[in-house]
Amino acid sequence: MSKSLKIAVIGDYNFTYNSHHATNLAIDHASNFLEIDASYYWVKISEVLKFRPQHFTQYDGFWIAPGPIKNEFFLHGIIREILGRSVPTLITGDGYRTFVNALISIYHLNRSEEKLISDNLVDGQQFEKITITPHSDDFIKLYSNHSKLELTSSRYSLYPKLIRELENNIADIEAYNQFEEPEIISMKSHPFFVACGFCPQISSTREIPHPIIYTFMKVCQAMMDPPLAKQA
């Protein structure tokens, strides 16, 4: 019998934030859809900073939750740590910008110290609608039976120079928004490390779980319970 999945949701939980409540519900939606047992644990950023290497191995997946992010520098370090591991990871919302900045730092993509990513282009704390255009075959398939309309409270512009650098053996641009800006990015050398600028959990329902989230959960399950090797 498979053990229960353990998902660490990294962020400072606030029950008044719709995106935080929706994160919990989306995990339940995906678990029910996949008929798997999953437990999730909100872990404060300040707590993750105290993790020893063995603490990271206690979880089958990491989800960096939407902000607001109290200390982007601390989250930057956490993302660097997780990037070095093969654990499935999903980033939604504000952490997208921190993730991109971490890649810029790790791969030395800004030697001239230019500004390569904009500030948040969404005013206030309201959600705005964006339209997703999947770019890769995998995400075209994921969105084939799902609405391409998403909700976001954070939207960023990546400079063309940065996009070219990222696509050069570092990351894949999985989808763009209607402003022709990258909206979903994944790591090339990782089994599942996906960052979305929007919040897919907002549009997830029990009847129609969001495909990005159930795919994340499915990969966590597969890596936790790899198929038994065939006997000779």
C-alpha positions as CSV (number, residue, x, y, z in Angstrom):
1,M,0.0,0.0,0.0
2,S,1.4,3.4,-0.9
3,K,2.2,5.8,1.9
4,S,0.6,9.2,2.1
5,L,2.3,11.9,0.0
6,K,3.8,14.7,2.1
7,I,3.8,18.1,0.4
8,A,5.5,21.1,2.0
9,V,3.8,24.3,1.2
10,I,6.4,27.0,1.7
11,G,5.0,30.3,2.7
12,D,3.6,32.4,5.6
13,Y,0.0,31.2,5.7
14,N,-2.7,33.7,6.1
15,F,-6.3,32.5,6.2
16,T,-7.5,35.9,4.9
17,Y,-5.7,35.4,1.6
18,N,-7.9,33.7,-1.0
19,S,-4.9,32.3,-2.8
20,H,-3.7,30.5,0.4
21,H,-7.1,29.0,1.0
22,A,-7.3,28.0,-2.6
23,T,-3.9,26.3,-2.4
24,N,-5.2,23.9,0.3
25,L,-8.4,23.2,-1.7
26,A,-6.4,22.6,-4.9
27,I,-4.3,19.9,-3.3
28,D,-7.5,18.2,-2.1
29,H,-9.0,18.5,-5.6
30,A,-6.0,16.8,-7.2
31,S,-5.8,14.1,-4.5
32,N,-9.4,13.2,-5.0
33,F,-9.0,13.2,-8.8
34,L,-5.9,11.0,-8.7
35,E,-7.4,8.8,-5.9
36,I,-4.3,9.2,-3.8
37,D,-3.7,10.0,-0.1
38,A,-1.9,13.3,0.4
39,S,-1.0,15.5,3.4
40,Y,0.2,19.0,3.1
41,Y,2.1,21.1,5.7
42,W,2.5,24.9,5.6
43,V,6.1,25.7,6.5
44,K,7.0,29.3,7.2
45,I,10.0,30.7,5.2
46,S,11.7,31.4,8.5
47,E,11.4,27.7,9.5
48,V,12.7,26.4,6.2
49,L,15.8,28.5,6.7
50,K,16.6,26.3,9.7
51,F,16.2,23.1,7.7
52,R,19.1,20.7,7.7
53,P,19.6,18.5,4.5
54,Q,17.6,15.6,6.1
55,H,14.6,17.9,6.6
56,F,14.2,18.4,2.8
57,T,14.1,14.6,2.3
58,Q,11.1,14.3,4.5
59,Y,8.8,15.7,1.7
60,D,7.7,14.3,-1.6
61,G,7.1,17.7,-3.1
62,F,7.5,21.4,-2.5
63,W,5.0,24.1,-3.4
64,I,6.1,27.7,-3.0
65,A,2.9,29.5,-2.3
66,P,1.8,32.9,-3.4
67,G,2.9,35.9,-1.2
68,P,3.0,38.5,-0.1
69,I,6.7,37.5,0.5
70,K,8.0,39.1,3.6
71,N,11.7,38.5,2.8
72,E,12.6,37.8,-0.9
73,F,16.2,37.3,0.0
74,F,15.4,34.4,2.3
75,L,13.1,32.8,-0.3
76,H,15.8,33.3,-2.9
77,G,18.1,31.1,-0.8
78,I,15.4,28.4,-0.3
79,I,14.8,28.2,-4.1
80,R,18.6,27.8,-4.7
81,E,18.6,24.9,-2.2
82,I,15.5,23.2,-3.7
83,L,16.9,23.6,-7.3
84,G,19.8,21.3,-6.3
85,R,17.4,18.5,-5.5
86,S,15.2,16.3,-7.7
87,V,12.1,16.7,-5.6
88,P,9.0,17.9,-7.7
89,T,8.5,21.6,-7.1
90,L,5.7,24.1,-8.1
91,I,5.9,27.8,-7.7
92,T,2.7,30.0,-8.1
93,G,2.3,33.7,-7.9
94,D,4.8,36.1,-6.4
95,G,7.5,33.6,-6.0
96,Y,7.9,33.5,-9.8
97,R,9.9,36.7,-9.8
98,T,12.2,35.4,-7.0
99,F,12.7,32.2,-9.0
100,V,13.7,34.1,-12.1
101,N,16.1,36.2,-10.0
102,A,17.6,33.1,-8.5
103,L,18.3,31.7,-12.0
104,I,19.9,35.0,-13.0
105,S,22.2,34.8,-9.9
106,I,23.0,31.0,-10.2
107,Y,23.8,31.1,-13.9
108,H,25.5,34.6,-13.9
109,L,23.0,36.0,-16.5
110,N,23.5,39.6,-15.6
111,R,27.2,40.4,-15.8
112,S,26.4,44.0,-17.0
113,E,24.0,44.5,-14.0
114,E,21.0,45.5,-16.1
115,K,17.4,45.3,-15.0
116,L,16.2,42.1,-16.6
117,I,12.8,41.6,-14.9
118,S,10.2,44.3,-14.2
119,D,8.4,45.1,-11.0
120,N,4.9,43.7,-10.5
121,L,2.7,45.1,-13.3
122,V,-0.6,44.3,-11.5
123,D,-1.9,47.3,-9.4
124,G,-3.0,46.7,-5.9
125,Q,-4.1,43.3,-4.5
126,Q,-6.8,42.6,-7.1
127,F,-6.7,39.6,-9.4
128,E,-6.6,40.3,-13.1
129,K,-7.5,37.9,-15.9
130,I,-4.8,36.6,-18.2
131,T,-5.0,34.3,-21.2
132,I,-2.5,31.5,-21.4
133,T,-1.1,30.4,-24.7
134,P,0.8,27.0,-24.2
135,H,4.0,26.9,-26.1
136,S,5.4,23.4,-25.5
137,D,3.8,20.1,-26.5
138,D,3.3,19.0,-22.9
139,F,1.5,22.1,-21.9
140,I,-0.6,22.3,-25.1
141,K,-1.8,18.8,-24.1
142,L,-2.3,19.8,-20.5
143,Y,-4.6,22.7,-21.5
144,S,-6.4,20.9,-24.3
145,N,-9.5,20.4,-22.1
146,H,-9.0,23.2,-19.7
147,S,-9.8,26.9,-19.8
148,K,-6.8,29.1,-20.8
149,L,-8.2,31.9,-18.7
150,E,-6.3,32.3,-15.5
151,L,-6.2,34.7,-12.5
152,T,-3.1,36.5,-11.2
153,S,-2.2,39.2,-8.8
154,S,1.4,39.3,-10.1
155,R,2.6,39.8,-13.7
156,Y,6.2,40.4,-14.7
157,S,8.0,41.4,-17.9
158,L,11.2,39.5,-18.8
159,Y,13.6,41.3,-21.0
160,P,14.3,39.6,-24.4
161,K,18.0,39.2,-23.5
162,L,17.0,37.2,-20.4
163,I,14.6,35.0,-22.2
164,R,17.3,34.1,-24.7
165,E,19.7,33.3,-21.9
166,L,17.2,31.1,-20.1
167,E,16.3,29.1,-23.1
168,N,20.0,28.4,-23.7
169,N,20.2,25.0,-21.8
170,I,18.6,26.4,-18.5
171,A,14.8,26.5,-18.8
172,D,11.9,26.1,-21.1
173,I,9.2,28.7,-21.7
174,E,6.1,26.5,-21.4
175,A,3.5,29.2,-22.0
176,Y,3.0,32.9,-22.7
177,N,0.3,35.4,-21.7
178,Q,-1.7,37.7,-24.0
179,F,1.1,40.3,-23.6
180,E,3.6,37.8,-25.1
181,E,5.4,37.5,-21.8
182,P,6.6,34.2,-20.4
183,E,4.0,33.0,-17.9
184,I,5.1,29.4,-17.2
185,I,8.7,28.4,-17.0
186,S,10.2,25.0,-16.2
187,M,13.7,23.7,-15.6
188,K,15.3,21.6,-18.3
189,S,17.4,19.5,-16.0
190,H,14.8,18.7,-13.4
191,P,12.0,16.0,-13.3
192,F,9.4,18.7,-12.4
193,F,10.3,22.2,-11.5
194,V,7.5,24.6,-12.8
195,A,7.0,28.2,-12.0
196,C,3.7,30.0,-12.9
197,G,3.4,33.8,-12.6
198,F,-0.4,33.3,-12.0
199,C,-2.3,31.2,-9.4
200,P,-3.7,28.0,-11.0
201,Q,-5.1,27.1,-7.6
202,I,-7.7,29.8,-7.9
203,S,-9.4,28.2,-10.9
204,S,-9.2,24.6,-9.6
205,T,-12.4,22.9,-8.6
206,R,-13.4,19.6,-7.2
207,E,-15.0,18.7,-10.5
208,I,-12.2,20.1,-12.6
209,P,-8.9,20.1,-10.8
210,H,-6.3,22.3,-12.4
211,P,-4.1,20.2,-14.8
212,I,-0.8,21.8,-13.6
213,I,-1.6,20.9,-10.0
214,Y,-2.7,17.4,-10.6
215,T,0.3,16.8,-12.8
216,F,2.6,18.1,-10.0
217,M,0.9,15.7,-7.6
218,K,1.0,12.8,-10.1
219,V,4.8,13.3,-10.5
220,C,5.2,13.4,-6.7
221,Q,3.4,10.1,-6.5
222,A,5.4,8.5,-9.3
223,M,8.7,9.5,-7.7
224,M,7.6,8.4,-4.3
225,D,6.5,5.0,-5.6
226,P,8.6,4.1,-8.6
227,P,7.6,1.0,-10.5
228,L,9.2,-2.2,-9.2
229,A,12.1,-3.4,-11.3
230,K,11.3,-6.5,-13.4
231,Q,12.8,-9.6,-12.0
232,A,15.2,-11.5,-14.3
